């Protein structure tokens, strides 16, 4: 074999991409992080620049009007409670068909909510400038 020739099987093996399935605890942590911290902070960001009138949830709108820090406390407390319940019920959840897909959908929906909040906030901020 010539010194500059490349072994194709070694090259194929070196560039192979393996995607591991996320574990249960990783998915629960993602749900708590995205729905708790991400949604709370992005909601405050959107409310700061776009106003509280664009908030779809009437309870969150009331909290934003009275005390915005309560929004963070409420959203993080609810997400933390959901995380504790999911961890406590792990054996039950893992018996549900396609449980990993269900949890990934919840993570995806939370990510979508955060991105929408950021979009609203950034659009309103650019309109103010």
C-alpha positions in Angstrom: 0.0 0.0 0.0 1.3 3.4 -0.9 2.2 5.7 2.0 -0.4 8.3 1.0 -3.2 5.8 0.4 -6.0 5.9 2.9 -7.6 2.7 4.3 -11.3 3.3 3.5 -12.6 1.0 6.2 -10.5 2.9 8.9 -11.7 6.2 7.5 -15.3 5.0 7.5 -15.0 3.8 11.1 -13.4 7.1 12.2 -16.2 9.2 10.8 -19.0 7.1 12.0 -21.5 9.0 14.1 -23.2 7.2 16.9 -26.2 8.8 18.6 -27.0 7.4 22.0 -30.5 7.4 23.4 -31.0 9.8 26.3 -31.5 8.2 29.6 -34.5 8.7 31.8 -32.8 11.0 34.4 -31.3 13.1 31.5 -34.8 13.6 30.0 -36.4 14.5 33.4 -33.5 17.0 34.0 -34.1 18.5 30.6 -37.8 18.9 31.3 -37.1 20.6 34.6 -34.4 22.9 33.1 -36.3 23.9 30.0 -39.8 24.2 31.5 -38.6 25.7 34.8 -35.7 27.9 34.2 -35.9 28.4 30.4 -39.6 29.2 30.2 -39.5 31.5 33.3 -36.5 33.6 32.1 -37.8 33.8 28.5 -41.3 34.8 29.7 -39.7 37.6 31.8 -37.6 38.7 28.8 -40.7 38.8 26.5 -42.8 40.6 29.1 -40.0 43.2 29.6 -39.9 44.2 26.0 -43.3 43.3 24.6 -45.5 44.0 27.6 -47.5 41.6 29.8 -50.5 41.9 27.5 -49.1 39.4 25.1 -48.8 36.6 27.7 -51.4 33.9 26.9 -51.7 32.5 30.4 -54.0 34.7 32.5 -52.5 33.5 35.8 -49.0 34.3 34.6 -50.2 37.7 33.3 -51.6 38.5 36.8 -48.3 37.5 38.4 -46.3 39.6 35.9 -48.4 42.6 36.8 -48.0 42.2 40.5 -44.6 40.6 41.1 -42.5 39.3 38.2 -40.3 37.3 40.5 -43.2 35.1 41.4 -43.4 33.9 37.8 -39.9 32.5 38.2 -40.8 30.9 41.6 -44.0 29.4 40.3 -42.7 28.0 37.0 -39.6 26.6 38.7 -41.6 25.1 41.5 -44.0 23.4 39.2 -41.2 22.1 37.0 -39.4 20.8 40.0 -42.5 19.1 41.3 -43.0 17.4 37.9 -39.4 16.3 38.0 -39.7 14.8 41.5 -42.9 13.0 40.5 -41.4 11.7 37.3 -38.3 10.4 39.2 -40.6 8.8 41.8 -42.7 7.1 39.2 -39.8 6.0 37.0 -40.8 2.3 37.0 -44.4 3.1 35.9 -43.3 5.6 33.2 -40.8 3.2 31.7 -43.5 0.6 31.2 -45.4 3.0 28.9 -44.8 2.2 25.2 -42.6 4.8 23.6 -42.0 6.6 26.9 -38.7 8.1 25.6 -40.5 9.6 22.7 -43.2 11.1 24.9 -40.6 12.7 27.1 -38.6 14.0 24.1 -41.8 15.6 22.8 -42.3 17.4 26.1 -38.7 18.6 25.9 -39.3 19.8 22.3 -42.5 21.6 23.2 -40.7 23.4 26.0 -37.9 24.4 23.7 -40.5 25.7 21.3 -42.1 27.8 24.0 -38.7 29.2 25.0 -37.9 30.1 21.4 -41.3 31.7 20.8 -40.8 33.8 24.0 -37.3 34.8 22.8 -38.6 35.7 19.4 -41.4 37.9 20.8 -38.9 39.6 23.1 -36.3 40.2 20.5 -38.9 41.4 17.9 -40.3 43.9 20.5 -36.8 45.0 21.5 -35.8 45.6 17.9 -38.9 47.7 17.4 -38.0 49.9 20.3 -34.6 50.6 19.0 
